[in-house]
Amino acid sequence: MNHAEEIWKTLVRATVDKKHPWRVVGFSTSGPNGPQVRSVILRGVKPAERQLLFFTDSRSQKMADIAHDARVALLFWNPRSNTQLRVCGNAAPEASELIVNGHWERIPDYARNDYATLSAPGTALHTAVAGIELSAARDNFSVLKVTVEKMELLQLSRDGHVRVALLRDTEGVWIESGLVP
Ligand SMILES: Cc1cc2nc3c(=O)[nH]c(=O)nc-3n(C[C@H](O)[C@H](O)[C@H](O)COP(=O)(O)O)c2cc1C
């Protein structure tokens, strides 16, 4: 198996195995106020479409950042295998109501509450309206799709670190090139 196949397989596994370290992703944006990074959960992976899926609140800062600049960088770190994966891609909210509804239906009630706050996430508590409105939760729920453009893997090892860049050729095949670590 080449590195690209192995990476996509591991990403898929991280959505199934709740203890997999690649499940929690550093998700960075470049917004009107500059760069920002936060942890998010990897919710879905579609290798053929080069897509990674995330759930978020449509009122969150990251959504405004992506509207400003769709380019994002993602960081995965596995301390068990000493493996770092860096991903660059373009993010966009899923536009299909049907698809978003499909994800929403599988979210348990307790987790739906996260999207039901009357005030937007990040609102200062002293100005926020307290309480939740469950009927608004679905409208506040967004599925973010990241289409992967390039990846870089770094495997740390006493026997020698391995650093590999992965880019797509004109036919969409992932091409690997080794880099000095
Ligand atoms: C382990 C962990 C997992 C998280 N998962 C998500 C997530 O899947 N989606 C999300 O929007 N925020 C998630 N958060 C919260 C974000 O890190 C962040 O605080 C929030 O989304 C607001 O970010 P923003 O203001 O930059 O948009 C998670 C936080 C932690 C610590």
The ligand as an SDF file (V2000), in Angstrom:
LIG
                    3D

 31 33  0  0  0  0  0  0  0  0999 V2000
  -12.0300   17.6010   21.5700 C   0  0  0  0  0  0  0  0  0  0  0  0
  -12.8270   18.7420   20.9550 C   0  0  0  0  0  0  0  0  0  0  0  0
  -13.6470   18.4690   19.8810 C   0  0  0  0  0  0  0  0  0  0  0  0
  -14.3910   19.4980   19.2790 C   0  0  0  0  0  0  0  0  0  0  0  0
  -15.1700   19.2050   18.2070 N   0  0  0  0  0  0  0  0  0  0  0  0
  -15.8150   20.2030   17.5670 C   0  0  0  0  0  0  0  0  0  0  0  0
  -16.5440   19.9440   16.3610 C   0  0  0  0  0  0  0  0  0  0  0  0
  -16.6260   18.8010   15.8700 O   0  0  0  0  0  0  0  0  0  0  0  0
  -17.1480   20.9920   15.7540 N   0  0  0  0  0  0  0  0  0  0  0  0
  -17.0640   22.2600   16.2460 C   0  0  0  0  0  0  0  0  0  0  0  0
  -17.6290   23.1540   15.6380 O   0  0  0  0  0  0  0  0  0  0  0  0
  -16.3830   22.5350   17.3770 N   0  0  0  0  0  0  0  0  0  0  0  0
  -15.7520   21.5390   18.0360 C   0  0  0  0  0  0  0  0  0  0  0  0
  -15.0360   21.8100   19.1820 N   0  0  0  0  0  0  0  0  0  0  0  0
  -15.0000   23.1940   19.6900 C   0  0  0  0  0  0  0  0  0  0  0  0
  -13.9920   24.0100   18.8600 C   0  0  0  0  0  0  0  0  0  0  0  0
  -12.6620   23.6570   19.2350 O   0  0  0  0  0  0  0  0  0  0  0  0
  -14.1810   25.5300   19.0090 C   0  0  0  0  0  0  0  0  0  0  0  0
  -14.0260   25.8940   20.3610 O   0  0  0  0  0  0  0  0  0  0  0  0
  -15.5470   25.9860   18.5170 C   0  0  0  0  0  0  0  0  0  0  0  0
  -15.9390   25.2730   17.3470 O   0  0  0  0  0  0  0  0  0  0  0  0
  -15.5320   27.4720   18.2030 C   0  0  0  0  0  0  0  0  0  0  0  0
  -14.5560   27.7290   17.2200 O   0  0  0  0  0  0  0  0  0  0  0  0
  -14.6010   29.0280   16.2730 P   0  0  0  0  0  0  0  0  0  0  0  0
  -15.0920   30.1720   17.1410 O   0  0  0  0  0  0  0  0  0  0  0  0
  -13.2090   29.2230   15.8320 O   0  0  0  0  0  0  0  0  0  0  0  0
  -15.5350   28.7470   15.1330 O   0  0  0  0  0  0  0  0  0  0  0  0
  -14.3020   20.8100   19.7950 C   0  0  0  0  0  0  0  0  0  0  0  0
  -13.4590   21.0700   20.8790 C   0  0  0  0  0  0  0  0  0  0  0  0
  -12.7350   20.0550   21.4450 C   0  0  0  0  0  0  0  0  0  0  0  0
  -11.8330   20.3750   22.6070 C   0  0  0  0  0  0  0  0  0  0  0  0
  1  2  1  0
  2  3  1  0
  2 30  2  0
  3  4  2  0
  4  5  1  0
  4 28  1  0
  5  6  2  0
  6  7  1  0
  6 13  1  0
  7  8  2  0
  7  9  1  0
  9 10  1  0
 10 11  2  0
 10 12  1  0
 12 13  2  0
 13 14  1  0
 14 15  1  0
 14 28  1  0
 15 16  1  0
 16 17  1  0
 16 18  1  0
 18 19  1  0
 18 20  1  0
 20 21  1  0
 20 22  1  0
 22 23  1  0
 23 24  1  0
 24 25  2  0
 24 26  1  0
 24 27  1  0
 28 29  2  0
 29 30  1  0
 30 31  1  0
M  END
$$$$
